[in-house]
Amino acid sequence: MAAHPARLPTDAEIEAYETDGAVALKGVYQPEWIDLLRDGVDEAMQTSDRYTRRIQDEGEPDFFTDYIAWKRAPAIERFVMEGPAAELGAALMRSSKANFLFDGIFVKEPGVTKRSSWHQDQPYYCVEGRQIVVLWVPLDPCPASVSLQCVKGSHRWGTTFRPVKFRDDSDFGRGADDGYVDPVDPNVEHAGDIISFDMEPGDVLAFHGMTMHGAPGNPGPHRRRATNSTWVGDDGLYIERPGVMEPDFPDCGLKTGDPIDSAYFPRVYERA
Ligand SMILES: O=C(O)CCC(=O)C(=O)O
């Protein structure tokens, strides 16, 4: 059985997640889990797989990103299967269960200028449904100036933005004909809705799969390591999207319309 979080979200926090599409939760992962995630990031950075990338421009410090590192980094696998994230995700989604989709790693060494582009996560992924939550956790003290930024309420806009690559904002082969809209810069019309928080290791920024978010570069003198885990609830269905899915799961054995609830996407939390 997986561990409980240090605390569960309050009703007010769950309501804020539902209304705003993002909520910062103070002190929900115990320090031992943060240490384990730091070990996992080290393991992942010493190895590589098909989604391991260094996406900085020539001559810049490393901006390391990765998906599905839990398959090769035992510390991340342990965090996912035994740690507090699954129960936290289920509580936020008001779901009776939480299936693990995959993890992400975002390490910005001091001096990285590149932004994490504005985007919604779900249009990259193989999930349809409203119960999908991303739990983003910094592994270093993270002032709001370098922390994740979310656009309040954007998960309720009814807009599905065309996913783009952080490296060069190029796309994945889905466009207007498929119902995907060019991403907007929220600073133009939604500047007042951009929220970000001073965060410490152990705090989690939980955001909905359709919430628009991004992150600044890391101009300061400290590393900015962060990981996320993505969880799917009762209504999550598998969907094949046009173009390239990132990440894709060619051997998951599911087809469009199947519930995301299989050994491949393990049900880590289930309400008693
Ligand atoms: O941490 C970052 O820079 C970006 C994170 C992100 O886009 C995500 O968690 O989906």
The ligand as an SDF file (V2000), in Angstrom:
LIG
                    3D

 10  9  0  0  0  0  0  0  0  0999 V2000
    8.8770   22.7730  -14.6310 O   0  0  0  0  0  0  0  0  0  0  0  0
    8.7910   23.2540  -15.7540 C   0  0  0  0  0  0  0  0  0  0  0  0
    9.5910   24.0670  -16.1930 O   0  0  0  0  0  0  0  0  0  0  0  0
    7.6670   22.8530  -16.6720 C   0  0  0  0  0  0  0  0  0  0  0  0
    6.7480   21.8400  -16.0630 C   0  0  0  0  0  0  0  0  0  0  0  0
    5.6070   21.4390  -16.9090 C   0  0  0  0  0  0  0  0  0  0  0  0
    5.3720   21.9590  -17.9690 O   0  0  0  0  0  0  0  0  0  0  0  0
    4.7320   20.3890  -16.4170 C   0  0  0  0  0  0  0  0  0  0  0  0
    4.8890   19.9350  -15.2690 O   0  0  0  0  0  0  0  0  0  0  0  0
    3.8270   19.9800  -17.1860 O   0  0  0  0  0  0  0  0  0  0  0  0
  1  2  2  0
  2  3  1  0
  2  4  1  0
  4  5  1  0
  5  6  1  0
  6  7  2  0
  6  8  1  0
  8  9  2  0
  8 10  1  0
M  END
$$$$
